C-alpha cells in the first residue's frame, strides 16, 4: 500500500506509473523519468554556463570602460598645461576638456549600471538554477522510491 501513498503524495506521476504497471507504456521503471532527469541535468549545466558567460561579459565591459577612462585621463593630463593666449581657442579647449570629463562620468555611470544589471541577471539565473536542482532531486527521489516499492513488490510476488 506504499504505492497508493506515493500516488496520493505525487498525483502528477500516478498516470504514467499506472500505464507502466499495466503494460500500456513500454519501458522499465528504471527508464521511468530518465529523459526528464537528463533534461534537468542539461538545463542545470546550461544555466551554470549562462552564469559564467554573464560574469565574463560584465567583466569585459567594465574593463573596456576602464580603458576608455584611462585614455581620457591621459589626454587631459597631456593637454593640461596648454594655453595659447588666444581666449577663443582656450575657451574651446576648456569646453572640450569639460566634455571629456562629462564622458568619463557617463562611463562611470554605465559601469555602475552594468554591475547592477549583471548582479540582477545572475541572481535570476541562480534562482532558476536552485529551482532546477530542487526539481532534479525530487524527481530522482521519486524514481528511487518507486524502484524500492517495485523491488519490494517483486520479492513479495516471487515468494508467493
N, C-alpha and C positions, 0 to 999 in steps of 0.2 A: 504493500500500500504506500510505500515511499514514492512510487511513480505517480500516484494520484496527488500526493502532496506537492511534488515537483510541478505537475501540470497546473495546479491551483496557484502556486507561487510565481510561475512563469507562463502566463497564458499565451504569449506570442509564439512559443515553441511547441505547444501541445499538438497543433495540427500536423506539423512536419514529423514529429516523433510518432504520432499515430499512424501516419502514412508509411513510415519506415517499418513500424512494427507489423502493420497489416500486409506489408509486401507490395504496396502500390507504388512505392518510390524505390528506385534502385539505389544501391549503395549500402554501406555498413554504417554502424553508429560511429565508428572511428572517423569516417568521412563526413559525418554529420557536422555541419558548421565549419568544415575545414576551409572552404572557399571564403567565408566571411572572416575567419580568423586571419587568413593570408591577406585578404584585402585590408583589414585593420592594421596589420603589421606594415604593409606597404604604405598606407596612409600616414602612419606614425613616422616612418622614415622620411617621407616626403615633407612632412611638417618640420621635422628636425632640420632637414636640408634648407627649407624656406627660412627658418630662423637664422641659420648660419649665413645664408645669402643676404638677408636683410641687414644683419650686423655688418657684413662686409661692405655692402653698398653704402651704408651710413658712414662707416669709417672712411671710405674713399671720398665721399662727398665732403666731409669735414676736412680731410687732408687737402683736398683741392682748394677749398676755400682759404685754408691757411696759407697755401702757396700764393694765391692771388693777393691776400692781405699783406704778405711779406713783400711782394713786388711793388705794391702801392707804397708801403713804408719806405722801401729802398728809393723809389722815385722821389718821394717827398724829402727824404734826407739829402739826396744828391742835389736837389733843386732848392734847398732851404735858404742858402745864402745869396742866391742870385737876385740882385736888384739892379735894374738898368738905369734908374734915374728918370725913366720915362713913366709918368704917372699912369697913363692909359695901359701901357704894356704891363706894368707891375700890378695894376688892378685886375687885368685879365688873368695874369698868372696866379694871383691870390684866389680868384674865383675858381680857377681850375683845380687848385690845391684843395680848396674847400669842397669842391665836388668829389674829389678823390677821397677825402676824409668821410664824406657822406656815404660814398660807396662802401667804404670799409665798415661803417656802422650797419649798412644794409646787409652786407655779407655776414657780419656777426649775428644779426637777427635771423638770417637764413640758417645759420649753423644751429642756433638755439631751436628754431622750429624743426629742423631736421632731427635733432636729438629727441625732441618731444614726440614727433611723429614716429620715429624709429621705436621709441620706448612703447608707444601705444600699439604699433603693429606687432611688435614682439610679444607684448602682453596678450594680445588677442590670439596669436599663434600658440603661445604656451597654454592658454586656456583650452584651446581646441585640442592640443596635444594631451593634456590631462584627461579630457573627456574621452578621447580615443583610447588612451591607455586603460582607463577605467572600464570602458566597454569591452576591450580585449580581455581583461582579467575576468570580468563577469562571464563572458562567453566561454572562455577556457574553463572556468569553474563549473559552468553548466554542463559542458561536454564531459568533464571528468565525473561529475555526479551521475549523469546518465549512464556513462560507461560502467561505473561502480554498480549501479542498480541493475543494469543488464547482465553483468557478470554474476551478480547475486541470483538473478532470476534463472540464468542458465544452469548454475550449480544446483539450485533448488529443483529445476525441471529434470536434470540428469539423474538426480538421486532418487526420484520417484519411480 
